Amino acid sequence: MKIYILKTDIDNYRGCYLKKTLVDRKIFRKLNKGNELTLTPEIQLEYDKENTNPVGDICECYDFTAYFINNKCKTIFLGIPRFNIQFISINDDFILCNNLEVIDSLDKHKTKFKYFESDIFGVEQYFFKDYDYPPLFQVKLPNSLIIRDYLVTNDFVRIVNDNNLKGFLFEEVWDSEKD
C-alpha cells in the first residue's frame, strides 16, 4: 500500500481567495480537526482572476488552508466507502471539505519528526503502523497536534484518476513495500 499527501495543482488550475476579508477566523481553527462544524461559515470566495488557467474539480484557498471541491467531486466522493468528510456548501461553485477522519497511525519509532526547539511540529519522513486505512485521513503527532495535510491511499488516487478529476496532485510519502 502507498500513502500520499493530497495537494492541488495550482500551476495548472485556479485557486481561490476570500472575497470578504472580515471572516471569523475561529472557524478555521476548528476545521479539519476530526469534528463536524455546527455552523456554515459565512465566507465569500472568488477564483483567482489573474490566473487564466481552467478551474479544476478541487481548489485550494490561498488565504487559509482548506480544500474546496465542486458538485462532481462531491457526488463521486459520497460513493466511496469509509470516506469520512463533512461537505459544507458555500455557494454554487464551492463546497468546503472538513475532514473527520483523524487517526493515530504513525509508527513513532521509525517516523522522523520535525522539531522546533524540543517540540514536535511536523513529519520529515513518514512510517505508518499496519492498519486498515480509510481512503482519506489526517494523523495525530505524539503530542496530539493534528497534521494539516490530508493523506490518501492508492485507492483514493485510483478513484480520482478513474473519474478524470482535475486539479489533484499526489506526493508519495510512504510505500509499505519499501518499509
N, C-alpha and C positions, 0 to 999 in steps of 0.2 A: 504494500500500500504506500502511496505517496501523499504527502500533505503539502499544501501550497498556501501562500499568503495571497488573498484576493486584492487586486489592485485595479485601478481604472486606467484606460488608455487615453490619457489627457493629451498625448501628442497627436492623436488621430481623431478624437471625438471631443465634443464640447463639454466643459464643466459648467458649473453654475455659481452664482453669487447670491448673497442675501440682498434682496431689494430694499427691505426695510431694516435699517440698522438698529433700531430700538427693539431688541428682542430680549426676552427674559432668558438670560444665559444659564439659569438654574436648570432649564430643561436639558441642556447639553451635558450637564454633569450626571444626569440620570440615564441618558441614552447609552445603550449597549452595555449595560451592567447586569443583564440577566433578569430584569424586572420589566413588567409591562408598564407603559406610560398610561396614566389615567386621563390625561388631558391631551387633546390635539394641540400641538404647538402652533401658535399664531405667527407663522413666518411666511414671508413672501420671497419667492425665488425668481431669478431670471437667468436664462442661458447667457454665457459669455458672448457678448455682441462683437467683440474684437476678433474672436476666433471664428473663422469661416468653415471650419470642419463640420461634418454632419453631426447630428445628435445621435448618441448611442442608446442602447437599451438600459444602460446604467450610467450614472454620472456622479461625480464627487463634488461636494460643495467646497469651494476654496476658502470660505470664511470659518468653517468649523468641520470637524471630522465626522462625516456622515455620508452614507450612500443613499442615493435616490434611484428608483427604478421606474419603468413605465408599466402600463397595464399588461402588455405582452409578457414581460418577465414575471409579474405577479401571478398571472394565470398558470404559467409553467411551474413556478416555484410552489404553488399551492398543491400541485400534483406530486410533489416529492415527499416520500415517507420520511418522518423524523426531521423535517425541516421546520425548525422552531424559531420563526421570525414573526414579529408583530409588524403588520403593514399599516401605515398611517397615511391616508390620503391628504395631501397638502392642496393640490388642485388637479386639473385635468392632465397636466404633464408630469407631476412629481408625486411619487409615493415614497415616503420615508421608511427606511428599514431599521427596525430596532431588534437587534439580536437578543434572544432569550436563552441561548444555549452557552453557558459558561461552565467549563469543566476543569477539574484539577487533573491534568493528564501528562504533565511534563515529568520526565524521568529526572528527578532532582540531582541524581548522582552523575549523570552524563551531560546534561544540558549545561552549556556555557552561558552564564548570565552576564549582563552589563551592570556595572555598578557606578553609582555616584557617591563618592566617599565610601561609606560602608553599606549603603542601601542599594538593594536590587531595584533597577528601574526598567529592565528590558531583557531581551534574549539575543545573544550573539550567535549561538548555534543551538538549534532545536534537537532534542531527543525526546521521543514520546514513549509512554507506557503501552503495553499491549492492551488494547481497548477496542470496543466496537464503536467507532467514531461516527457521529452524525455527519451529514454532508457539509454542514457549515457550523462553526463554533468559535468561541474565544477561549483563551486559557487564563487561569489564575497563576500568578507568580507565588513563590513560597511565602511572601509577605502579604498575600491576599489581594495585591493590586491586580486589576484585570488589564491584560494587554489590549490595546485599541484595535489591533489588526484582526480582521476576520480570517480565520483559517478554514480551508476547504479540502475535501478529499478528492481523489481522482474520479470518484463517481459524480461529484458536482461539476468538475471540469468537463467530463464527458457530456453531461446534460446541457451545459452551456454551448459546447461545440455542436452537438447533435441538433440543437434548436437554432443554430446560427445567430446566437445573441451577440450583439455588437458592444464594444467598449470595455470588455472584460480582459484583464491580464492576470496571469498567474505566475508567481515566483515560487519555484520549488524550494522548500526548506527542510524536507525530511523524506527519506526513502527507506522503508523498513528492510528492503533487500540489502542496503548498504550499512545498516546499523551494526 
